[in-house]
Amino acid sequence: MATNLVSYGLQYGCMLIEAALLCYCVALARRAKKELTPVLYLGALLGAALARSSVLRIYGYRSPQYKYVYWTTDFLLVIAAFLLVCLFFRRACSYQEKLWRFVRLLLSFIFVLVVGISGLSFLAHYPQFSNSYITEFSQNMYFTCLVLNTLLYLMLQQFESTDDRLGLLVCGVGIQFAAPAASMALCHLTTGEQFAASLASVTLPVCSLGMLLIWAYALVLVSDKGTKGARHKTPAFAEVTAD
C-alpha cells in the first residue's frame, strides 16, 4: 500500500511539473523560436500520462483497454525518446555539417538495426505474440538511447561546448533513459516477479522526476549561449568524415 501511494504521488507530481514545463517551453518557443525539442518530448510524456490515468480510472488496471493504451503509449514514447536524442545530436552538430552528415547516417543505421532485431524476434515468437514484442523493442530502444545519449555527452565535452543548457538537458535525459532500461532488464531477468515490478513502479517516476527537475533548472535558470562560440576539438570519429 505504501509503495502504491509513493508511486501515485510521484506520478501525479511528475504530471504537474510536465504541464508547467510544457507551458513554459511553449511560451519560450513562441517568443524566441527556441526549445522546440523539449516541447515535443514533454508533450509526449504528458499526453501518455493523461491517457493512461484516464483509462485506468474508467476501466481499471486489469482491463484490456488499459493494457492496449499502456503498450501503445509505451511504443510511442520510445520512438519519441529516439527522436529526442537525434534532435539533440542535431543541435550539438549545428556548426559541424560534415560531422552531422556522418552522425545522421549512423543514427539511421542504428534505428534500422534495432527495428530489424526486434522484428526477427517477433517472427520467431509470432504464434505466441502478445505485449512481449513491444516490451523487447522498448527495452532495446531505451538501451540504445542511453548509449547514444552517453556518446552525445562525451561529444559535448570534446567540443568544450558553451551550450550549458544542452549539456544539462542531455544529463537529465540520461537519468530518464536509465530507469526504463534497467527496470525492463530486471523484470526480464526475474521473469516479472512482484519485487521487480514494485521496484520499477517507484524507480521510473523517481528518475522522471529527476529529469524534470534538471530540465526545469536548465530551461528556467540557465541562459542559452548556443554553440557558436564553442572551442571545437575535433572528435576522433569526426576525422573519418573529413575526407
C-alpha positions as CSV (number, residue, x, y, z in Angstrom):
1,M,0.0,0.0,0.0
2,A,2.8,2.4,0.9
3,T,4.6,1.6,-2.3
4,N,1.4,2.4,-4.3
5,L,0.9,5.7,-2.5
6,V,4.5,6.7,-3.2
7,S,4.2,5.7,-6.8
8,Y,0.9,7.6,-7.4
9,G,2.3,10.7,-5.6
10,L,5.4,10.7,-7.8
11,Q,3.4,10.1,-11.0
12,Y,1.0,12.9,-10.4
13,G,3.8,15.2,-9.2
14,C,5.6,14.5,-12.5
15,M,2.5,15.3,-14.5
16,L,2.2,18.7,-12.8
17,I,5.8,19.5,-13.5
18,E,5.5,18.3,-17.1
19,A,2.5,20.5,-17.6
20,A,4.2,23.6,-16.1
21,L,7.4,23.0,-18.1
22,L,5.4,22.4,-21.3
23,C,3.6,25.7,-20.9
24,Y,6.9,27.5,-20.2
25,C,8.6,25.9,-23.2
26,V,5.7,26.8,-25.5
27,A,5.8,30.4,-24.3
28,L,9.6,30.4,-24.8
29,A,9.3,28.9,-28.2
30,R,6.7,31.4,-29.4
31,R,8.7,34.3,-28.1
32,A,12.2,33.3,-29.3
33,K,11.7,30.3,-31.6
34,K,13.8,28.1,-29.3
35,E,13.5,25.0,-27.2
36,L,11.0,23.3,-29.6
37,T,12.6,19.9,-28.8
38,P,11.6,19.8,-25.1
39,V,8.1,20.9,-26.2
40,L,7.7,17.8,-28.3
41,Y,9.0,15.3,-25.7
42,L,7.2,16.9,-22.8
43,G,4.0,16.8,-24.8
44,A,4.5,13.1,-25.5
45,L,5.2,12.4,-21.8
46,L,2.2,14.4,-20.6
47,G,-0.1,13.0,-23.3
48,A,0.8,9.4,-22.4
49,A,0.4,10.0,-18.7
50,L,-3.0,11.6,-19.1
51,A,-4.2,8.8,-21.5
52,R,-3.1,6.1,-19.1
53,S,-4.5,7.7,-16.0
54,S,-7.9,8.4,-17.7
55,V,-8.2,4.8,-19.0
56,L,-7.1,3.4,-15.6
57,R,-9.7,5.4,-13.7
58,I,-12.5,4.4,-16.1
59,Y,-11.7,0.7,-16.9
60,G,-9.3,-0.4,-14.2
61,Y,-5.8,-1.9,-14.1
62,R,-6.6,-5.3,-15.4
63,S,-8.9,-4.2,-18.2
64,P,-7.9,-4.9,-21.9
65,Q,-8.5,-1.2,-22.6
66,Y,-5.8,-0.2,-20.2
67,K,-3.3,-2.7,-21.5
68,Y,-3.9,-1.6,-25.0
69,V,-3.4,2.1,-24.2
70,Y,-0.4,1.4,-22.0
71,W,1.5,-0.6,-24.6
72,T,0.5,1.8,-27.4
73,T,1.8,4.8,-25.5
74,D,4.9,2.9,-24.5
75,F,5.7,2.3,-28.1
76,L,5.1,6.0,-29.0
77,L,7.2,7.2,-26.1
78,V,10.2,5.1,-27.1
79,I,10.0,6.5,-30.6
80,A,9.8,10.0,-29.2
81,A,12.8,9.2,-27.0
82,F,14.9,8.2,-30.0
83,L,13.8,11.3,-31.9
84,L,14.7,13.5,-28.9
85,V,18.3,12.1,-29.0
86,C,18.5,12.7,-32.7
87,L,17.4,16.3,-32.3
88,F,19.9,16.8,-29.5
89,F,22.7,15.5,-31.8
90,R,21.5,17.9,-34.5
91,R,21.7,20.8,-32.1
92,A,25.2,19.7,-30.9
93,C,26.4,19.5,-34.5
94,S,24.7,22.7,-35.7
95,Y,28.0,24.2,-36.8
96,Q,29.6,20.9,-37.8
97,E,27.8,20.0,-41.0
98,K,30.2,17.2,-42.1
99,L,30.0,15.7,-38.7
100,W,26.2,15.9,-38.7
101,R,26.0,14.1,-42.0
102,F,28.0,11.2,-40.6
103,V,26.0,11.2,-37.3
104,R,22.7,11.2,-39.3
105,L,23.7,8.1,-41.2
106,L,24.9,6.4,-38.1
107,L,21.6,7.2,-36.3
108,S,19.6,5.9,-39.2
109,F,21.6,2.7,-39.3
110,I,21.2,2.1,-35.6
111,F,17.4,2.6,-35.8
112,V,17.0,0.2,-38.7
113,L,19.2,-2.3,-36.8
114,V,17.1,-2.2,-33.6
115,V,13.9,-2.5,-35.6
116,G,15.3,-5.4,-37.6
117,I,16.5,-7.3,-34.5
118,S,13.1,-6.7,-32.8
119,G,11.3,-7.8,-36.0
120,L,13.3,-11.1,-36.1
121,S,12.3,-11.7,-32.5
122,F,8.6,-11.0,-33.5
123,L,8.8,-13.5,-36.4
124,A,10.3,-16.2,-34.1
125,H,7.6,-15.8,-31.5
126,Y,4.7,-14.9,-33.7
127,P,2.3,-17.7,-32.6
128,Q,2.7,-16.6,-29.0
129,F,2.7,-12.9,-29.7
130,S,1.4,-10.6,-27.0
131,N,2.9,-7.5,-25.5
132,S,6.3,-9.2,-25.2
133,Y,7.3,-7.9,-28.6
134,I,6.7,-4.2,-27.6
135,T,8.5,-4.9,-24.3
136,E,11.6,-6.2,-26.0
137,F,11.5,-3.4,-28.6
138,S,11.2,-0.8,-25.9
139,Q,14.0,-2.4,-23.9
140,N,16.3,-2.5,-26.9
141,M,15.5,1.1,-27.9
142,Y,15.8,2.6,-24.4
143,F,19.2,0.9,-24.0
144,T,20.2,2.2,-27.4
145,C,19.1,5.7,-26.5
146,L,21.0,5.5,-23.2
147,V,24.2,4.6,-25.1
148,L,23.7,7.3,-27.7
149,N,22.9,9.9,-25.0
150,T,26.2,9.0,-23.2
151,L,28.1,9.4,-26.5
152,L,26.4,12.7,-27.1
153,Y,27.5,13.9,-23.6
154,L,31.1,12.8,-24.3
155,M,31.0,14.6,-27.6
156,L,29.8,17.8,-25.9
157,Q,32.8,17.6,-23.6
158,Q,35.1,17.0,-26.5
159,F,33.7,20.1,-28.2
160,E,34.0,22.1,-25.0
161,S,30.5,23.4,-25.9
162,T,29.3,26.7,-24.4
163,D,25.7,25.4,-24.7
164,D,25.4,24.7,-20.9
165,R,21.6,24.3,-21.3
166,L,22.0,21.5,-23.8
167,G,24.5,19.7,-21.5
168,L,22.0,19.8,-18.7
169,L,19.2,18.6,-20.9
170,V,21.3,15.7,-22.0
171,C,22.2,14.8,-18.4
172,G,18.5,14.8,-17.5
173,V,17.7,12.6,-20.4
174,G,20.4,10.1,-19.3
175,I,18.6,9.8,-15.9
176,Q,15.3,9.3,-17.6
177,F,16.5,6.6,-20.0
178,A,18.5,4.7,-17.4
179,A,15.3,3.8,-15.4
180,P,13.3,2.1,-18.2
181,A,16.3,0.2,-19.5
182,A,17.3,-1.1,-16.0
183,S,13.7,-1.8,-14.9
184,M,12.8,-3.8,-18.1
185,A,16.1,-5.7,-17.9
186,L,15.4,-6.6,-14.2
187,C,11.8,-7.7,-14.9
188,H,13.1,-9.8,-17.8
189,L,15.8,-11.5,-15.8
190,T,13.4,-12.2,-12.9
191,T,10.5,-13.2,-15.2
192,G,8.4,-10.3,-13.9
193,E,8.5,-11.1,-10.2
194,Q,6.5,-8.9,-7.9
195,F,9.5,-7.3,-6.3
196,A,11.0,-6.3,-9.7
197,A,7.6,-4.9,-10.7
198,S,7.2,-3.0,-7.5
199,L,10.7,-1.6,-7.7
200,A,10.1,-0.5,-11.3
201,S,6.9,1.3,-10.3
202,V,8.9,3.5,-7.9
203,T,12.2,3.9,-9.8
204,L,10.5,5.0,-13.1
205,P,8.7,8.1,-11.6
206,V,11.7,8.9,-9.4
207,C,14.0,9.1,-12.4
208,S,11.4,11.0,-14.4
209,L,11.2,13.5,-11.5
210,G,15.0,13.9,-11.5
211,M,15.0,14.6,-15.3
212,L,12.2,17.1,-14.9
213,L,13.9,19.0,-12.1
214,I,17.2,19.1,-14.1
215,W,15.2,20.3,-17.2
216,A,13.4,22.9,-15.1
217,Y,16.8,24.3,-13.8
218,A,18.3,24.2,-17.3
219,L,15.3,25.9,-19.1
220,V,14.5,28.5,-16.4
221,L,17.7,29.4,-14.8
222,V,20.5,28.7,-17.3
223,S,21.0,31.2,-20.1
224,D,21.1,29.9,-23.7
225,K,24.6,30.7,-25.0
226,G,24.3,28.5,-28.1
227,T,27.2,26.5,-29.5
228,K,28.7,29.0,-32.0
229,G,31.3,30.3,-29.6
230,A,32.5,26.8,-28.5
231,R,36.1,25.9,-28.9
232,H,35.8,22.8,-31.0
233,K,38.1,19.9,-30.5
234,T,37.6,17.5,-33.4
235,P,36.5,14.1,-32.1
236,A,38.3,11.1,-33.3
237,F,35.4,9.8,-35.3
238,A,34.9,13.2,-36.9
239,E,38.3,12.9,-38.6
240,V,36.8,10.0,-40.6
241,T,34.3,12.4,-42.1
242,A,36.8,15.0,-43.0
243,D,37.8,13.1,-46.2
